[in-house]
Amino acid sequence: MIYYSALFILMVIGTIINIFAMPRLASYQLNQNKAAPLVSILIPMRNEERNVERIIRSLKGLTYQRVEVIILDDQSTDRTRQLLEQETKGDKRFSIIEGKSLSGEWVGKVHACHQLSKRASGDYYLFIDADVALKQDTIEQALALARKKKAKLVTGFPRFPVKKRIESLLVPLQHVVVFSYLPIIIANGGKYPAATAAHGAFMFFKKEAYESIGGHEAVKSSLVEDVHIARALKEKGEKVILANVTSHVNCYMYEKDDEVWNGFAKNVYTGLGRSINRLVILMVFFTVYYILPVPLFLYGVASGHLLFLLPLLLLFLQRLLIDLAAKQKWYLFISMPVAAIALLFLMNHSMKQSIQHKGYQWKGRHYK
């Protein structure tokens, strides 16, 4: 029991190191003496009518002046195009283009991002998702951080305002995984491709570096293109910075619980390289680390052995620290064991969909 408890102590220490080691988007000031580069903000949209007003309002509020905003309507079947034209009318910073039909091995979003890059003329490319809202000085902060760290890509996991039940369980786990298991010092300080995380909702590239790896075309068949394109940059010797962007970037990922389930299902098994061995190892570890502390705690309460209380208390502490760093609802820490159970079911489902060749459904498209 002592060694088991020591694992949780080490994990808490590692999490604290990661939280303080990750650069914060709000920590840097842009050098106004340097010429202001043009930033292309590139947004793929497919059936995003519910997000149009929020993101356009957010972009209009940006204080950085040298921007162009290019939005690709990826053959939407709802009112996305109509609302885009309505919300951007008369503002010359905005351009709306029609997406081409999907073909070959291309994944929908990757294909859209590729088309956007071909229309961009900026010195920097900022790819964001349609469900994102940016704080007014986001561009200044991202540019300052990129310059300070000499990074060719600045990315980060946004703040996720959650409301639904499954959403509240699964979506915050993105931050849990990053702060718990990614060695931030190695990820940001070195060019080791395996130590890489990225989030497609916020990808701030230096143009030349993006083009040097072939852009999104280099990862055209990937369902986790954000990670793969970040790895490609590292493999070329470029610096990638994972930052805590929760102070400036909000991401309203899903509206319904089934969207949460389908959205994560297409990424989990794929993100593990479709390896059954990796998935089984993770499932065993998550069971031991996130679920076993509950019965041990109950036994400790019943028997009076206080040491059995420690793993669950430390697990709650770790999750609370992560939620505070991610600007998440603080009380969600108590849901961690239930969230782990939901994740185990999701991992099993994601694996089965791939093994049984059923593939994944997302935004009206089918991916294998």
C-alpha positions as CSV (number, residue, x, y, z in Angstrom):
1,M,0.0,0.0,0.0
2,I,2.9,2.3,0.7
3,Y,4.3,1.9,-2.9
4,Y,0.8,2.3,-4.3
5,S,0.4,5.6,-2.4
6,A,3.9,6.7,-3.5
7,L,2.7,6.5,-7.2
8,F,0.0,9.1,-6.5
9,I,2.5,11.3,-4.7
10,L,4.8,11.2,-7.7
11,M,2.0,11.9,-10.1
12,V,0.9,14.9,-8.1
13,I,4.5,16.2,-8.1
14,G,4.8,15.6,-11.8
15,T,1.5,17.4,-12.4
16,I,2.6,20.5,-10.4
17,I,5.8,20.6,-12.4
18,N,3.9,20.4,-15.7
19,I,1.5,23.1,-14.7
20,F,4.3,25.6,-13.9
21,A,6.5,24.5,-16.8
22,M,3.8,25.1,-19.5
23,P,4.0,28.7,-20.9
24,R,0.9,30.8,-20.4
25,L,-0.4,32.7,-23.3
26,A,-1.0,35.7,-21.0
27,S,2.6,35.9,-19.9
28,Y,4.3,37.7,-22.8
29,Q,4.2,41.2,-24.3
30,L,4.6,41.9,-28.0
31,N,7.5,44.0,-29.0
32,Q,5.9,47.0,-30.7
33,N,9.1,48.2,-32.2
34,K,9.1,45.2,-34.6
35,A,7.1,45.4,-37.8
36,A,3.7,43.9,-37.4
37,P,3.4,40.7,-39.6
38,L,0.2,39.8,-41.4
39,V,-1.7,37.0,-39.6
40,S,-4.1,34.8,-41.6
41,I,-6.8,33.4,-39.4
42,L,-8.1,30.3,-41.2
43,I,-11.4,28.6,-40.2
44,P,-13.0,25.5,-41.7
45,M,-16.7,25.3,-41.2
46,R,-19.1,22.5,-42.0
47,N,-22.7,22.8,-40.7
48,E,-21.7,25.3,-38.0
49,E,-24.7,27.6,-38.0
50,R,-24.9,27.5,-34.2
51,N,-21.3,28.8,-33.9
52,V,-21.2,31.5,-36.6
53,E,-22.4,34.5,-34.6
54,R,-20.1,33.8,-31.6
55,I,-16.9,33.3,-33.6
56,I,-17.5,36.2,-35.9
57,R,-18.2,38.5,-32.9
58,S,-15.0,37.2,-31.3
59,L,-12.9,37.9,-34.4
60,K,-14.3,41.3,-34.9
61,G,-13.2,42.2,-31.3
62,L,-9.5,41.3,-31.9
63,T,-7.2,44.3,-31.2
64,Y,-4.4,43.1,-33.6
65,Q,-4.9,45.1,-36.8
66,R,-3.0,43.2,-39.5
67,V,-5.2,40.2,-39.9
68,E,-7.1,38.6,-42.7
69,V,-9.8,36.1,-41.9
70,I,-10.6,33.4,-44.4
71,I,-13.5,31.0,-43.8
72,L,-14.1,27.9,-45.8
73,D,-17.7,26.7,-46.0
74,D,-17.1,23.0,-46.4
75,Q,-20.3,22.2,-48.4
76,S,-22.6,22.9,-45.4
77,T,-26.2,21.8,-45.7
78,D,-27.5,24.2,-43.0
79,R,-27.6,28.0,-42.8
80,T,-23.8,28.3,-42.2
81,R,-23.1,30.2,-45.5
82,Q,-26.1,32.5,-45.1
83,L,-25.2,33.5,-41.6
84,L,-21.5,34.0,-42.5
85,E,-22.4,36.4,-45.3
86,Q,-24.8,38.2,-42.9
87,E,-22.4,38.5,-40.0
88,T,-19.3,39.6,-42.1
89,K,-21.1,41.9,-44.6
90,G,-19.1,45.1,-45.2
91,D,-16.0,44.0,-43.3
92,K,-13.1,43.7,-45.8
93,R,-11.0,41.6,-43.4
94,F,-13.3,38.6,-44.0
95,S,-13.4,36.3,-47.0
96,I,-15.7,33.3,-47.5
97,I,-14.7,30.6,-49.9
98,E,-16.5,27.5,-51.0
99,G,-14.9,24.2,-50.2
100,K,-14.2,21.6,-52.9
101,S,-15.6,18.1,-52.9
102,L,-13.7,15.6,-50.7
103,S,-11.8,13.0,-52.7
104,G,-9.2,10.3,-52.3
105,E,-7.6,9.7,-48.9
106,W,-8.4,13.2,-47.6
107,V,-10.1,13.7,-44.2
108,G,-12.7,16.4,-44.3
109,K,-11.2,19.0,-41.9
110,V,-7.6,18.4,-43.2
111,H,-8.8,19.0,-46.7
112,A,-10.5,22.2,-45.7
113,C,-7.4,23.4,-43.9
114,H,-5.3,22.6,-46.9
115,Q,-7.5,24.7,-49.2
116,L,-7.5,27.6,-46.7
117,S,-3.7,27.6,-46.6
118,K,-3.6,28.0,-50.4
119,R,-5.6,31.2,-50.1
120,A,-3.7,32.7,-47.2
121,S,-1.1,35.4,-47.7
122,G,0.0,36.0,-44.1
123,D,3.4,35.6,-42.5
124,Y,1.7,33.5,-39.8
125,Y,-1.2,31.1,-40.1
126,L,-3.7,30.7,-37.2
127,F,-6.0,27.7,-37.7
128,I,-8.9,27.7,-35.4
129,D,-12.1,25.7,-35.2
130,A,-15.5,27.1,-35.7
131,D,-16.5,26.5,-32.1
132,V,-13.8,28.7,-30.7
133,A,-14.0,32.2,-29.2
134,L,-10.8,34.3,-28.8
135,K,-10.0,37.0,-26.3
136,Q,-9.2,40.4,-27.8
137,D,-5.4,40.3,-27.5
138,T,-5.0,36.6,-28.4
139,I,-3.0,37.4,-31.6
140,E,-0.5,39.7,-29.8
141,Q,0.0,37.1,-27.1
142,A,0.5,34.2,-29.5
143,L,2.9,36.2,-31.6
144,A,4.9,37.4,-28.6
145,L,5.2,33.8,-27.3
146,A,6.3,32.4,-30.7
147,R,9.0,35.1,-31.0
148,K,10.2,34.7,-27.4
149,K,10.5,30.9,-27.7
150,K,11.6,30.9,-31.4
151,A,8.7,28.5,-32.0
152,K,7.4,27.6,-35.5
153,L,4.1,26.4,-34.0
154,V,2.3,27.5,-30.8
155,T,-0.6,25.4,-29.9
156,G,-2.6,24.6,-26.8
157,F,-5.7,23.0,-25.3
158,P,-8.4,25.7,-24.9
159,R,-10.7,26.2,-22.0
160,F,-13.7,24.0,-22.4
161,P,-16.9,25.4,-20.8
162,V,-18.9,22.2,-20.2
163,K,-22.6,21.7,-19.6
164,K,-23.9,18.3,-20.6
165,R,-23.3,15.1,-18.5
166,I,-21.1,13.1,-20.8
167,E,-19.4,16.3,-21.9
168,S,-18.5,17.2,-18.3
169,L,-17.0,13.7,-17.8
170,L,-15.0,13.3,-21.0
171,V,-14.0,16.7,-22.4
172,P,-12.0,17.9,-19.4
173,L,-9.9,14.7,-19.6
174,Q,-8.0,16.3,-22.4
175,H,-6.3,18.6,-19.9
176,V,-5.9,15.7,-17.4
177,V,-4.0,13.6,-20.0
178,V,-1.7,16.5,-21.0
179,F,-0.9,17.8,-17.5
180,S,-0.6,14.3,-16.0
181,Y,1.4,12.3,-18.7
182,L,3.1,14.6,-21.1
183,P,6.6,15.8,-19.9
184,I,6.2,19.4,-20.7
185,I,9.8,20.3,-20.2
186,I,10.8,17.7,-22.7
187,A,7.9,18.4,-25.1
188,N,8.7,22.2,-25.3
189,G,12.4,22.1,-24.7
190,G,13.3,19.4,-27.2
191,K,12.5,18.0,-30.6
192,Y,11.6,14.5,-29.6
193,P,8.5,13.7,-31.8
194,A,7.0,11.2,-29.3
195,A,6.7,13.9,-26.7
196,T,4.2,15.9,-28.6
197,A,0.7,17.2,-28.0
198,A,-1.4,19.7,-30.0
199,H,-4.9,20.8,-30.3
200,G,-6.5,21.6,-33.7
201,A,-8.7,24.3,-32.3
202,F,-5.6,26.6,-31.9
203,M,-2.6,26.1,-34.2
204,F,-0.4,29.2,-34.7
205,F,2.2,28.5,-37.4
206,K,5.1,30.4,-38.9
207,K,4.3,30.3,-42.6
208,E,7.7,29.1,-43.9
209,A,7.8,26.2,-41.3
210,Y,4.2,25.1,-42.2
211,E,5.0,25.0,-45.9
212,S,8.4,23.3,-45.4
213,I,6.7,20.1,-44.1
214,G,4.0,20.2,-46.9
215,G,1.3,21.7,-44.7
216,H,-1.9,19.8,-44.1
217,E,-1.3,17.8,-47.3
218,A,1.4,15.9,-45.5
219,V,-1.2,14.5,-43.0
220,K,-4.2,14.3,-45.4
221,S,-5.5,11.0,-44.2
222,S,-5.0,11.6,-40.5
223,L,-7.9,11.8,-38.0
224,V,-5.5,13.3,-35.5
225,E,-3.8,15.7,-37.8
226,D,-3.0,18.3,-35.2
227,V,-0.6,15.9,-33.4
228,H,0.8,14.5,-36.6
229,I,1.6,17.9,-38.1
230,A,3.3,19.0,-34.9
231,R,5.4,15.8,-35.0
232,A,6.3,16.5,-38.6
233,L,7.7,19.9,-37.6
234,K,9.7,18.4,-34.8
235,E,11.1,15.7,-37.1
236,K,12.3,18.5,-39.3
237,G,14.1,20.1,-36.3
238,E,11.6,22.9,-35.7
239,K,10.4,24.0,-32.3
240,V,6.8,23.4,-31.2
241,I,5.5,25.0,-28.1
242,L,2.5,23.7,-26.2
243,A,1.1,26.6,-24.1
244,N,-1.7,27.0,-21.6
245,V,-4.1,29.1,-23.8
246,T,-7.1,28.8,-21.5
247,S,-6.9,32.5,-20.6
248,H,-7.5,33.5,-24.2
249,V,-9.2,30.6,-26.1
250,N,-12.6,29.1,-25.3
251,C,-13.8,26.1,-27.2
252,Y,-17.4,25.0,-27.1
253,M,-16.8,21.6,-28.6
254,Y,-20.1,19.9,-28.5
255,E,-23.8,20.6,-28.1
256,K,-25.2,17.1,-27.5
257,D,-23.9,14.1,-25.7
258,D,-23.9,11.9,-28.8
259,E,-21.6,14.4,-30.4
260,V,-19.2,14.1,-27.5
261,W,-19.2,10.3,-27.8
262,N,-18.8,10.2,-31.6
263,G,-16.2,13.0,-31.6
264,F,-13.9,11.3,-29.1
265,A,-14.5,7.8,-30.5
266,K,-12.9,8.7,-33.8
267,N,-9.8,10.0,-32.1
268,V,-9.0,7.7,-29.2
269,Y,-8.0,4.4,-30.9
270,T,-6.6,6.3,-33.9
271,G,-4.5,8.4,-31.5
272,L,-3.0,5.3,-30.1
273,G,-1.8,4.2,-33.5
274,R,-4.7,1.6,-33.7
275,S,-2.6,-0.5,-31.3
276,I,-4.6,-3.1,-29.3
277,N,-1.6,-3.6,-26.9
278,R,-1.3,0.1,-26.1
279,L,-5.0,0.4,-25.6
280,V,-5.2,-2.6,-23.2
281,I,-2.2,-1.3,-21.2
282,L,-3.9,2.0,-20.8
283,M,-7.2,0.5,-19.8
284,V,-5.4,-1.6,-17.1
285,F,-3.5,1.4,-15.9
286,F,-6.5,3.7,-15.8
287,T,-8.5,1.0,-13.9
288,V,-5.7,0.7,-11.3
289,Y,-5.0,4.4,-11.0
290,Y,-8.5,6.0,-11.3
291,I,-11.0,3.4,-10.2
292,L,-9.3,1.1,-7.6
293,P,-8.8,4.0,-5.1
294,V,-12.6,4.2,-4.6
295,P,-13.0,0.7,-3.1
296,L,-9.8,1.1,-1.2
297,F,-11.1,4.4,0.3
298,L,-14.3,2.7,1.3
299,Y,-12.3,-0.1,2.9
300,G,-10.2,2.4,4.8
301,V,-13.2,4.2,6.1
302,A,-14.8,0.9,7.3
303,S,-11.6,-0.6,8.8
304,G,-10.0,2.6,10.1
305,H,-6.8,2.0,8.1
306,L,-6.1,5.6,7.1
307,L,-3.4,4.8,4.6
308,F,-6.1,3.3,2.3
309,L,-7.7,6.8,2.1
310,L,-4.6,8.4,0.7
311,P,-4.8,7.3,-3.0
312,L,-8.2,8.7,-3.6
313,L,-7.5,12.0,-1.8
314,L,-4.3,12.4,-3.8
315,L,-6.2,11.6,-7.0
316,F,-8.8,14.3,-6.2
317,L,-6.0,16.8,-5.4
318,Q,-4.3,16.1,-8.7
319,R,-7.5,16.5,-10.7
320,L,-8.4,19.7,-8.7
321,L,-5.0,21.3,-9.6
322,I,-5.5,20.4,-13.2
323,D,-9.0,21.9,-13.3
324,L,-7.8,25.1,-11.7
325,A,-4.9,25.4,-14.2
326,A,-7.3,24.7,-17.1
327,K,-9.9,27.2,-15.7
328,Q,-12.4,24.3,-15.5
329,K,-15.3,24.0,-13.1
330,W,-13.4,23.2,-9.9
331,Y,-15.9,20.8,-8.4
332,L,-15.5,18.3,-11.3
333,F,-12.6,16.7,-9.5
334,I,-14.9,14.5,-7.6
335,S,-16.2,13.0,-10.9
336,M,-12.8,11.6,-11.8
337,P,-13.4,7.9,-11.1
338,V,-16.7,8.0,-13.0
339,A,-15.0,9.9,-15.9
340,A,-12.4,7.1,-16.0
341,I,-15.1,4.5,-16.3
342,A,-16.8,6.4,-19.1
343,L,-13.4,6.7,-20.8
344,L,-12.8,2.9,-20.6
345,F,-16.2,2.3,-22.3
346,L,-15.3,4.8,-24.9
347,M,-11.8,3.3,-25.6
348,N,-13.4,-0.1,-26.0
349,H,-16.0,1.2,-28.3
350,S,-13.5,3.1,-30.4
351,M,-11.3,0.0,-30.8
352,K,-14.3,-2.2,-31.8
353,Q,-15.4,0.3,-34.4
354,S,-12.0,0.1,-36.0
355,I,-11.5,-3.7,-35.7
356,Q,-14.9,-4.5,-37.0
357,H,-14.4,-2.1,-39.9
358,K,-17.4,0.0,-39.0
359,G,-15.4,3.2,-38.9
360,Y,-16.6,6.5,-37.4
361,Q,-19.3,9.0,-38.3
362,W,-18.6,12.7,-38.0
363,K,-20.4,15.7,-39.5
364,G,-22.2,13.6,-42.0
365,R,-19.1,11.8,-43.2
366,H,-17.8,8.3,-42.7
367,Y,-14.2,7.6,-41.8
368,K,-12.4,4.3,-41.5
